[in-house]
Amino acid sequence: MMVERILVSLTALLPNHTGCNAMNARKMILPTVALLLVILIPDLAAAKVKVVATLGDLAAAAEEVGGEDVDVKLLARPQEDPHYVDAKPSFVREVAQADLVVLNGMSLEIGWLPMLVKNSRNPDIQRGEPGHFDASTFIERKEVPKQQIDRSMGDVHPEGNPHYTYEPRQMARVAIALGKRLGQIDPANKAAYQKRARKFARECLQTYKHWQEKFAELPAERREVVVYHEAWIYVLDWLDLERVATVEPKPGVEPNPRHVVEVIKTIERDEIPVILKMEYYPATTVERIADKTGAKVVSSQGQTRLGKSYIDRINALASAIYKALDK
Ligand SMILES: [Zn+2]
């Protein structure tokens, strides 16, 4: 891809009108160009595909699938709430230079990514181009609102619940699609992308199955949970758990005292053993509820840290929930 661009610009330098001087110039330039290419090509052939991922889980998947053929940059800090990311000036530069932008989609990054993509003026990564990889178009969407939504319902995502990366079977689908897309952008390494995508997808599916079987051993009364934000539907369906209350009164709306009292009553009445929250949500309210009721708090990593394994993160998450549920 890169090689082609350089070749085109180099041939453009060659005079294409006839004439004695021009012919001589051509004779002189051609060997120079050939020499230049010989020097440049080994380096260019090794040029990596520049991938920019919005979230840690997607960056981790891109590293697994892309391996040595890609250079992955991560935008949102993994500890950061993906709904509200501070777009740093460096983001525009990263996106401007990217060959491929990998995003979560389903409006999760709506507050910060579309402007960034537009301002980057990079034609390759605009919506609809191969360099724009919206991972949510390859998953099985859940909680897609059936009725018209409005702001009074809180921060409801119109295309459905966007927090699918916590569920490894969904990520297996993303991995396979990402492998195909990378092969399209960088055809020379197509086979390698496919191979790595299949391997990572297999690991995701094994993780999915392992924890599904493990959680099946839990008795029915230990399968009920309270969540902080409606981010858990994919995990709950995967591990066959039931959400009986949510600490946020509406998605994205901070808990108020009256609602917290309701949540405490529910936990006490139904003897709910666990409250699930992401690390980026405030701990105080949840800890107060836990103190009052004896429920355990599982505070999960929001996203995979850069350079760390997605599978390890999912194993840690499932294991923490299991330990808290298992008496
Ligand atoms: Zn959300």
Boltz pocket constraint, residues with backbone or C-beta under 6 A from the ligand:
constraints:
  - pocket:
      binder: B
      contacts: [[A, 83], [A, 155], [A, 162], [A, 163], [A, 229], [A, 230], [A, 231], [A, 251]]
      max_distance: 6.0
